[in-house]
Amino acid sequence: MPRISEFYGIAVYMYYRDHAPPHFHAIYGQEEATFEIASGEILMGKLPRRARTLVRDWATEHIGELQKNWELARESQPLNQIQPLQ
């Protein structure tokens, strides 16, 4: 499971050959949530409110890069690192 970004203690991962819809995983402490790329909505899991807001802000900034990484992951290609939230 490649880590594609990390910021404010939040690690963002994308699995190879994961199921649709296109999504990524965010882990903060002991909490984990799966976010849909297109909407930024949580599909499964939970994060504290502040971490959830940071992840959504980051995802909005990098939606094109997330979609590209999803395509790469589906083809078992190396994923690109994405800049952290600043």
Phi and psi in degrees as a GROMACS rama.xvg file:
@    title "Ramachandran Plot"
@    xaxis  label "Phi"
@    yaxis  label "Psi"
@TYPE xy
-70.4311  133.243  PRO-2
-82.6801  124.74  ARG-3
-103.789  -14.7535  ILE-4
-166.336  162.288  SER-5
-154.219  133.27  GLU-6
-158.805  142.168  PHE-7
48.3338  37.1613  TYR-8
79.8843  6.09536  GLY-9
-103.405  125.418  ILE-10
-103.984  134.059  ALA-11
-114.643  128.381  VAL-12
-126.603  157.899  TYR-13
-138.251  130.364  MET-14
-87.6393  147.497  TYR-15
-73.0328  141.603  TYR-16
51.2458  40.1058  ARG-17
-76.8478  165.666  ASP-18
-76.7737  157.186  HIS-19
-75.0969  158.433  ALA-20
-75.5591  162.767  PRO-21
-55.4275  128.826  PRO-22
-155.622  173.663  HIS-23
-140.9  166.363  PHE-24
-113.786  136.021  HIS-25
-121.858  131.806  ALA-26
-121.661  130.138  ILE-27
-135.923  109.673  TYR-28
61.896  -124.403  GLY-29
-93.7192  -0.0701377  GLN-30
-100.13  146.661  GLU-31
-141.036  141.795  GLU-32
-139.536  150.273  ALA-33
-106.281  125.698  THR-34
-111.62  133.568  PHE-35
-72.4337  133.832  GLU-36
-65.4896  -47.2593  ILE-37
-63.2112  -41.8154  ALA-38
-104.699  -21.2355  SER-39
77.5143  4.28861  GLY-40
-81.3333  150.046  GLU-41
-76.1235  126.44  ILE-42
-89.9497  -33.0264  LEU-43
-159.58  147.95  MET-44
87.0806  -166.945  GLY-45
-157.779  156.07  LYS-46
-137.178  154.907  LEU-47
-57.2937  152.972  PRO-48
-52.971  -46.8134  ARG-49
-63.6107  -43.9971  ARG-50
-63.9414  -40.6231  ALA-51
-60.9257  -43.4678  ARG-52
-63.7766  -43.2291  THR-53
-62.0323  -42.7045  LEU-54
-64.2884  -43.0559  VAL-55
-64.4227  -41.4126  ARG-56
-60.5905  -45.0263  ASP-57
-62.2592  -45.972  TRP-58
-63.4244  -38.5662  ALA-59
-62.1609  -41.384  THR-60
-65.5776  -30.2139  GLU-61
-121.89  29.2558  HIS-62
-59.5973  -40.9955  ILE-63
-63.4288  -41.0057  GLY-64
-68.02  -37.6444  GLU-65
-64.3666  -43.5577  LEU-66
-63.0028  -40.6082  GLN-67
-62.8501  -45.021  LYS-68
-61.8364  -37.3933  ASN-69
-59.6482  -45.1558  TRP-70
-62.794  -42.4179  GLU-71
-62.3332  -42.9647  LEU-72
-62.7224  -39.8201  ALA-73
-64.0414  -25.1511  ARG-74
-100.237  10.0826  GLU-75
57.3578  35.1849  SER-76
-97.3659  157.504  GLN-77
-60.5954  140.689  PRO-78
-90.7229  152.103  LEU-79
-88.4634  142.793  ASN-80
-71.4245  145.23  GLN-81
-117.812  135.434  ILE-82
-54.3047  141.772  GLN-83
-71.8284  167.125  PRO-84
-66.9026  134.77  LEU-85
